[in-house]
Amino acid sequence: MPIKPSVGSRVFDVLNIMLLTVFAMLTVLPFVYVIAGSFATQKELLLRGFILFPTEFTLDAYKYIFSTPTLVKSLLVTIYITVFGTLINIFLTCLMAYPLARRDMDFRKPILMLIVFTMLFSGGMIPTFLVVKQLGMINTYWSLLIPGAISAFNLIIIRNFFQQLPESLEESAKIDGCNDLSVFFRIVLPLSMPAIATFSLFYAVGHWNTYFSAVLYINDNTKWPIQVLLRQFVILASGGIGDSTAMESDYVSPPEQSIKMAVIVVSTLPILLVYPFLQKHFAKGVLLGSVKG
């Protein structure tokens, strides 16, 4: 027989739904405003302060920012950094986490203590910059990929995930003739796909949002990722990013505000499209790896 919810429980549910609805609106409305503003005309942007649905759609801002290869090139740079960087991150993190998950590994605890130490203390910006410079990585994409190749936090979570896999699986594989590398690539990695998918998303979002390290290490503006280019658009507010001569003769340059919004949409949309494909692994991957330390 179903239990009838009490009045207090119903009130709590209603308040909970109202609170979550308000929180969702506060989260979604700014992005809706940016999308709507990127399609709005200059006149509407001037007359209406907050637009959620433009009365007259225009693609002028998008035509303008795509009239030169600057934005497309920065997007390709960001995609390259995101894909290649995430592969490096996941490969090195898993390769280090697996031996640390093995209880028969020598010096496991001292190494783990050193890893935790890096979570509390770091060398700082200037020493890190000097190291990157001495290694000849200034103005190269390696400067964006190598210094943060392994996240200590992600490493510990994945190591915990590996530690929970049954040891009998590895023992059976070794009886069948597998060595440690075969066990890792043929047994451990396929069973760890939820965790790998989750932390791939973490790493990918981090690379997609690469900004500060690119400002520090990349001086060549042709190698700037999209976030640094976005900063140029927003701070300089120049509007001189497109090629007006490439547009139609009766073309009127769109307002700076809609150009900024269009660039924000273009720089955010690709990583948002990736999320639904990995969302089903998200909660499962994190929870399985964080049960115990």
N, C-alpha and C positions, 0 to 999 in steps of 0.2 A: 504494500500500500504506500503510495507516494506521500512523503512528509510535506505538509502544508507550511510554506515559509511564514515566519513570524512577521509582524508589522515592522519591527526593528530591522529585520533582514531586508525587507522590501525598501524601506527608507534608505538603508545603506546602499542597495543596488542603484536606486535612482540617483543618489548623490554621486556615487561612483561613476555612473554613465555621464552625468552632467559635467563632472570634473574632467573626465577623459575627453569629452566632446570639446570643451573649452581648450584643453591642452592641444588636441589635434588641430583645431582651427588656428591657434596661435602658431603652430608649426607649419601648416600648409598655406595659410593666407599670404605670408611674404613671398613665397615662391609663385603663387598664382598671380600676385601683383607684378612680379618681375616678368612673367610670361606675357601677361596682358599688356604691360607697358612696352614690351619689345614689338608688339604688333600695332600699337596705337599711333595715331598721327600727332604731329607737333601741336596742332591746335587743341586736340583733346587733352594732351599732357599738360598744356598750359591752363586749360579751363578747369580740369578736374584734378584734384590733388591725389586721390586714391582710386585707381582703376582696377576693377576685377574682371570687367568684360568690355573691351573697346567697342564703341558703336560703329566705328569705321576701321576695318582691317587694312593694314598696309605691310608689305614685305620690304619696304625701303631700307630699313636698318639691316636686315639680313643680306639684301642685295649689295649694300654698301660694304659691309665687313668682308663679304666673300668676293668683292671686286678685285682684290689683290691676293696673292698667295700667302700673305703673312700669317693670317689666322690658320689656314689649312696646314701650313708648314709647322706651326706651333702645336697644332693638334696631333700631327703625325709624330712629332718629337715626344709629346706626352704619351701617346699610345705605345711608342717604342720603349720609353722608360718604364711604363707600367707593366707591359708584357714581359720584357726581358728582366726587369728588376724583380718582379714577383717570382719568376722562375728561379732566379738566383737565390732569393730569400728562402723560398720553400725548400729548395734542394739543400742548401747549407744548413738550414735550421733542422730539417729531418735527419740529415747526415750526422749532426752533432747530438741531437736529442736521443737517437737510438742507442748509441753506446752508453750514454749517461743513464738510460733506463735499465740497462743490464746490471743486475746486482753483483755479478762476478767481475766487474771492471775495476781495475786498480785505480787508486786516487780519485774515485768518483766524488766523494764528499768535498775534498779540497777544491776540485774543479768547480763544483756547484757553488761553493762559497765565493769563489772568484767571480762567477757569473752574477750572483746576487749582489756582490760588491759594485759591479758596474751599473746596477739599477739604482744604487744610492748615490754614487759619486761618479762624475765623468771628468774628462780632461779639460773641458771648457771649449769655448768657441775658438779662441786664438790658437791654443796648442793643436786643436784638430785641424784648423786651417793650415798651420805650418807643416803638419804631417802630410796633408793632402798635396800641398805645394811641393814638398821635398820628393814626394813620389811621382811628381810630374803629371798629376791628374787635373790640374787647373785647366778650365776650358774644354774638358772632355766629359763625356757622359759617365765615365767611371767614377767621377767625383760625386755623382748622385746615387750611384749604385753600391759602391763598396763600403763607405763608412757606416752605413746602416744595414749591412747585408744580413745580420742576425739580430733580431730583437730578443733581449734576455727574457722578457715577460712571455713572449710567444714560445720561446724555446722551452721554458719550464712547463708551460701548459701542455705542449705537444709531448714532452718527455713523460709527463704524468699519464697522458693518453696511452703512450707506448707501454708504460709500466703495467697498465691494466689488462693488456692482452695476455691470454693464457700461455704460460711457459710451455705447456704440453704441446702447443702448436709448433713451437720452434724445435722442441725435442723430436717430434715426429718428422719434421722436415729434415733435420740433421741425420736421423736414422735412414731416411730415404736418399741421403747423399748430398744434401745442400750444404754449402758453406755459409758463413755469416752474411756475405753480400747477397747471396741468393735468397736467404731467409728475409733479408731486409727488403729487397726489391720485389720478390714474388709472394711473400706472406704478409709482412708488416704493412707495407705501403697500401696494397689493395684493401686491407681491413681498416685503414685509417683515413679513408676518403672523406668522411664527414668533417674530421678535424682539419684535414688538408684544405678542403674547400672553404671552410670558415676562415682559416688564417690566410689563405690566398686572398680572400676578400679584404681582410684587414690590411695586408701588405699592398694590395692593388689600390685601395683608397688612399693609403699614405703616399704612394708614388704619384697617383693622379693629382693629389693636392700639393705636390712638391713646389715649394716656394722659396723658403729662406735659404736652403742649401744652394738652390739655383742662383739666387741673388749673390751669394758669397763666392761661388766657384765658377760661374759661367759669365764671362765678360762679352762673349760674342753673341750679339742679339739674334743671329740666325739660329742659335741653338737654344733659345729660351723656350721652356715649356709654356703651356697655355696659361698657367696661373700667373707667371711673371708678366706675360703679355697683357693679361687682364688688369694687372696692377698699373701698367702703363696707361691703359684706357681710362681706368677709374681716377687715378691721381692726376694725370696730365689733362684729362678731359679735353683732349685736342680735337677729337673728331676727324683728325687728318690721317686716319688709318687706311681708308679705302682709296680707290682711284676714281675720282669723279669723271675723268675723261673717258673711262670705260663704260660709263652709264649712258642712258639715252639723252638726247639733246635737251628735252624738257624736264630732265631730272632735277629735283630739288633736294639738296642734302638733308638727311633726316636729323632730328635734334640729337644732341649729345646724349641725353638721358636714355633715349630708346636704343642708341648704339651700345651703351654700357649694358643695358638689360639684355640685349640680343647676345652680346658676348658672354654674359653670365649663363644664359640658357645653353648656348653652344658648349661652354666649358663644363657644365654640370650634367647635361642630359646623358652623355655616353655612359658615365659611371652609374647613373641611376638605372639605366637599362640593364646593366649587368646584375644588379642586386636581386631581382626576382628569381633568376636562375640558381642562385646560391642560397636563397633565403631558407629553403627547406632544410639545409644542412646547418644553418647558423646556430640555433639554440642547442641542437643535439651535440654539435662539435665542441662548443665551449663547455657545456655541462659535463660531458664525458671526460674532458681533460682536466677538470678543476675539482674533482671529487676529493682528492687528497694530495698533499704536497710531498 
